[in-house]
Amino acid sequence: MYELLKVTPGSVNPFSVINDVNSKVELLIDSELLDGENLNFHPAINTETFNISGDDFNKFLEHISNNVIKVNI
């Protein structure tokens, strides 16, 4: 995990793929999450919270090189 995403177990979040310079990691996202108005993630440390609008998160996903797979959980 550290080799590809530069984060330790327990601190991974969708934004960690920014560190995957070769786009080897596929990002699986619950499709219902993508419909959220406001989304909260831990920014590589679980004592903090990062809030982003659903629209802005979807824009982020459109601009990364990693394969994004929408799943139904």
C-alpha distances in whole Angstrom, upper triangle without the diagonal:
4,5,6,6,7,7,7,7,10,10,9,12,13,14,10,11,13,11,10,13,14,13,11,10,13,13,15,18,21,24,26,23,24,28,27,29,27,24,22,18,17,16,13,15,17,20,21,21,21,24,24,27,26,28,26,22,24,25,21,20,23,22,18,18,15,17,18,19,21,21,24,23
4,6,5,4,5,6,8,11,10,10,13,14,14,10,11,13,10,10,13,14,14,13,12,15,16,18,20,23,26,28,25,26,30,29,31,28,25,22,19,17,15,12,14,17,20,20,21,21,24,25,28,27,29,26,23,25,25,22,21,24,22,19,19,17,19,20,22,24,25,27,26
4,6,6,8,10,12,15,14,13,15,16,15,12,12,13,9,9,11,11,12,11,11,15,16,19,22,25,27,30,27,27,31,31,33,30,27,25,21,20,18,15,18,20,23,23,24,24,27,27,29,29,30,27,25,26,26,22,22,24,22,19,18,16,18,20,22,24,25,28,28
4,6,8,10,12,15,13,11,13,13,13,9,8,10,7,5,8,8,9,8,8,11,13,16,18,22,24,27,24,24,28,28,30,28,24,23,20,18,17,14,17,20,23,23,23,22,24,24,26,26,27,24,21,22,23,19,18,20,19,15,14,12,14,16,18,21,22,26,25
4,5,8,10,12,10,8,10,10,9,6,6,8,5,5,9,10,10,10,8,11,12,15,17,20,23,25,22,22,26,25,27,24,21,19,16,15,13,11,14,16,19,19,19,18,21,21,23,23,24,22,19,20,20,17,16,19,17,14,14,12,14,15,18,20,21,24,24
4,7,10,12,10,9,11,13,11,8,9,10,6,8,10,13,13,13,12,15,15,18,20,23,26,27,24,25,28,27,29,26,23,21,17,15,13,10,13,16,18,18,19,18,21,22,25,25,26,23,21,23,23,19,19,22,20,17,17,15,18,19,21,23,25,28,27
4,7,8,6,6,9,11,11,7,10,11,9,11,14,16,15,15,13,16,15,17,19,21,24,26,23,23,27,25,27,24,21,18,14,12,10,7,9,12,15,15,16,16,19,20,24,24,25,23,20,22,23,19,19,22,21,18,19,17,19,19,21,23,24,26,25
4,6,6,7,11,14,14,10,13,15,12,14,17,19,18,17,15,17,17,18,20,22,25,26,24,25,28,27,28,26,22,19,15,13,12,8,10,11,14,16,17,18,21,22,26,26,28,25,22,25,26,22,22,25,24,21,22,19,21,21,23,24,24,26,25
4,6,7,10,13,14,12,14,16,15,15,19,20,19,18,15,17,16,17,18,20,24,25,22,24,27,25,27,25,21,18,15,13,13,10,10,11,15,16,17,18,21,23,25,25,28,26,22,25,26,23,22,25,25,22,23,20,21,21,21,22,22,24,22
4,6,9,12,14,12,15,17,16,17,21,22,21,20,17,18,16,17,17,19,22,23,20,22,25,23,25,22,18,15,12,10,11,8,8,8,11,13,14,15,18,20,23,23,26,24,21,23,25,22,21,25,25,22,23,21,22,21,21,22,21,23,20
4,7,10,11,9,12,14,13,15,18,20,19,19,16,17,15,16,16,18,22,22,19,21,23,22,23,20,17,14,10,7,7,4,6,7,10,11,12,13,16,18,21,21,23,21,18,21,22,19,19,23,22,20,21,19,20,19,21,21,21,23,21
4,7,8,6,9,11,11,12,16,17,16,15,12,13,11,13,13,16,19,20,17,18,21,20,22,19,15,13,9,8,8,6,9,10,13,13,13,13,15,16,19,19,21,19,16,18,20,16,16,19,19,16,18,15,17,16,17,18,18,20,19
4,5,5,8,10,11,12,16,18,15,16,12,13,10,11,11,13,16,17,13,14,18,16,18,15,12,10,7,7,7,7,9,10,13,12,11,10,12,13,15,15,17,15,12,15,16,13,13,16,16,14,16,14,15,14,15,16,16,18,17
4,5,6,9,11,11,14,16,13,14,11,10,7,9,8,12,14,15,12,12,16,15,17,15,11,11,8,9,9,10,13,14,17,15,13,11,13,12,14,13,15,13,9,11,13,10,9,13,13,11,13,11,12,10,12,13,14,17,17
4,5,6,8,10,13,15,13,14,12,12,10,12,12,15,17,18,15,14,18,17,18,15,12,12,9,10,8,9,12,14,16,14,13,11,12,11,14,14,15,12,9,12,12,9,9,12,12,10,12,11,13,12,15,16,18,20,20
4,5,6,7,11,13,11,12,10,11,10,13,13,17,19,20,17,17,21,20,21,19,16,14,11,11,9,8,12,14,16,15,14,13,15,15,18,17,19,16,13,15,16,12,12,15,14,11,13,11,13,13,16,17,19,22,21
4,5,5,8,10,8,9,7,9,8,11,13,16,18,20,18,17,21,20,22,20,17,17,14,14,12,12,15,17,20,19,18,16,17,16,18,18,18,16,13,14,14,11,10,13,11,8,9,7,10,10,13,16,18,21,21
4,6,7,10,9,11,10,12,11,15,16,19,21,23,20,19,22,22,23,21,18,17,15,15,12,12,16,18,21,19,18,16,17,16,18,18,18,15,13,15,14,10,11,13,10,7,9,9,12,13,16,18,21,24,24
4,6,9,9,11,10,13,13,16,18,21,23,25,22,22,25,25,26,24,21,20,16,16,13,12,15,18,21,19,19,18,20,19,22,22,22,19,17,18,18,14,14,16,14,11,11,11,14,15,18,21,23,26,26
4,6,5,7,7,10,11,15,17,21,22,25,22,22,25,25,27,25,22,21,18,18,16,14,18,21,23,22,22,20,22,21,23,22,23,20,18,18,18,15,14,16,14,10,9,8,11,13,16,19,21,25,25
4,6,8,10,13,14,18,20,24,25,28,25,24,28,28,29,28,25,24,21,21,19,17,21,24,26,25,25,23,24,23,25,25,24,22,20,20,19,16,15,16,14,10,9,9,13,15,19,22,24,28,28
4,6,8,11,14,17,20,23,25,28,26,25,28,29,31,29,26,26,23,23,21,20,24,26,29,28,27,25,27,25,27,26,26,23,21,21,20,17,16,17,15,11,9,8,11,14,17,21,23,27,28
4,6,8,10,14,16,20,21,24,22,21,25,25,27,26,23,24,21,21,20,19,22,25,28,26,25,23,24,23,24,23,23,21,18,18,17,15,13,14,12,9,6,5,8,11,14,17,19,23,24
4,7,10,13,16,20,21,24,23,22,26,27,29,28,25,25,22,22,21,19,23,25,28,27,26,25,26,25,26,25,25,23,20,20,20,17,15,16,15,12,9,7,8,11,13,17,19,22,23
4,6,9,13,16,18,21,19,19,23,23,26,25,21,21,18,19,18,17,20,22,25,24,23,22,23,22,23,22,23,21,18,18,18,16,13,15,15,11,10,6,7,9,11,14,16,19,20
4,6,10,13,15,18,17,16,20,21,24,23,20,20,18,19,19,18,21,22,26,25,23,22,22,21,22,20,21,20,16,16,17,15,12,14,14,11,10,6,5,6,7,11,12,16,17
4,6,10,12,15,13,13,17,17,20,19,16,17,15,16,16,16,19,20,23,22,20,18,19,18,19,16,17,17,13,13,15,12,9,12,13,10,10,7,6,5,6,8,10,14,14
4,7,9,12,11,11,15,16,19,19,16,16,15,17,18,18,20,20,24,23,20,19,19,18,19,16,18,17,14,13,16,14,11,14,16,13,14,10,9,6,5,6,7,10,11
4,6,9,7,8,11,12,15,15,12,14,13,15,17,17,20,19,22,21,18,17,17,15,15,13,15,15,11,11,14,13,10,13,15,14,15,12,11,7,6,5,6,8,9
4,5,5,7,10,11,14,15,12,14,14,17,19,20,22,20,23,22,19,18,17,16,16,13,15,16,13,12,16,15,13,16,18,17,19,16,14,10,9,6,5,6,6
4,5,5,7,10,13,14,13,15,16,19,21,22,24,23,26,24,21,20,18,16,15,11,13,15,12,11,15,15,12,14,18,17,19,17,14,11,9,5,6,6,8
4,5,5,7,11,12,11,14,15,19,21,23,24,23,25,23,20,19,17,15,14,11,13,15,13,12,16,17,15,17,20,20,22,20,18,14,13,9,9,7,8
4,5,5,9,9,8,10,12,15,17,19,21,19,22,20,16,15,13,12,11,8,11,13,10,10,14,14,13,15,18,18,20,18,17,13,12,10,10,10,10
4,5,8,10,9,12,13,17,18,20,22,21,24,21,18,16,14,11,10,6,8,10,8,7,11,11,10,12,15,15,18,17,15,12,11,9,10,11,12
4,7,9,10,13,15,19,21,23,25,24,25,23,19,17,15,12,10,6,8,11,10,9,13,14,13,15,18,19,21,20,19,15,15,12,13,12,14
4,6,6,10,13,16,18,21,22,21,22,20,16,14,11,10,8,5,8,11,10,10,13,14,14,16,19,20,23,21,21,17,17,14,15,14,15
4,7,10,13,17,19,22,23,22,23,20,16,14,10,9,6,5,7,10,10,11,13,15,15,17,19,21,24,23,23,19,20,17,18,18,19
4,7,10,14,15,19,19,18,19,16,12,10,7,6,4,5,9,9,9,11,14,14,15,18,19,20,23,23,23,19,20,18,19,19,19
4,7,10,12,15,16,15,16,14,10,8,6,5,6,6,10,10,8,11,13,13,13,16,18,18,21,20,20,17,18,16,17,17,17
4,7,9,12,13,11,13,10,6,5,4,6,9,10,13,12,10,13,16,14,15,18,19,19,22,21,21,18,19,18,19,19,18
4,6,9,10,9,11,8,6,5,7,8,11,12,15,13,11,14,16,14,14,18,18,17,20,19,20,17,18,18,18,19,18
4,6,6,5,7,6,5,6,9,11,15,16,18,16,14,17,19,16,17,21,20,19,22,20,21,19,21,20,21,22,20
4,5,7,9,7,6,6,10,11,15,16,18,16,14,17,18,15,16,20,19,17,20,19,21,19,21,21,23,24,23
4,7,9,8,9,10,13,15,19,19,21,19,16,20,20,17,18,21,20,18,20,19,21,20,21,22,23,25,23
4,6,6,8,10,14,16,20,21,24,21,19,22,23,20,21,25,24,22,24,22,24,23,24,25,25,27,25
4,5,7,10,13,16,20,21,24,22,19,23,24,21,22,26,25,24,26,24,25,24,25,24,24,25,23
4,7,10,14,17,20,22,25,23,21,24,26,23,24,28,27,26,28,27,29,27,28,27,28,28,26
4,7,10,13,17,19,22,19,18,22,23,20,22,25,25,24,26,25,27,25,26,26,27,27,26
4,7,10,13,15,18,16,15,18,20,17,19,22,22,22,25,23,25,23,24,23,24,24,23
4,7,10,12,15,13,11,15,16,14,16,19,19,19,22,21,23,20,22,21,23,24,23
4,7,9,12,10,10,13,14,13,15,18,19,19,22,22,23,20,22,20,22,22,22
4,6,8,6,6,10,11,10,12,15,15,16,20,20,21,18,20,18,20,21,21
4,5,5,6,9,10,11,13,14,16,17,21,20,21,18,20,18,20,20,21
4,5,5,6,9,10,11,12,15,16,19,19,19,15,16,14,16,17,18
4,5,5,6,9,10,11,13,15,18,18,19,16,17,15,18,19,21
4,5,5,6,9,10,11,13,16,17,18,15,18,17,19,21,22
4,5,5,6,9,10,11,15,14,15,12,14,14,16,18,19
4,5,5,6,9,10,13,13,13,11,12,12,15,17,18
4,5,5,6,9,12,13,14,12,15,15,18,20,22
4,5,5,7,10,11,12,11,14,14,18,20,21
4,5,6,9,8,9,7,10,11,14,17,19
4,6,8,9,10,9,12,13,16,19,21
4,7,9,11,11,14,16,19,22,24
4,6,8,9,13,15,18,21,23
4,7,9,12,15,18,22,24
4,6,10,13,16,19,21
4,6,10,13,16,18
4,7,10,13,15
4,6,10,12
4,7,10
4,6
4
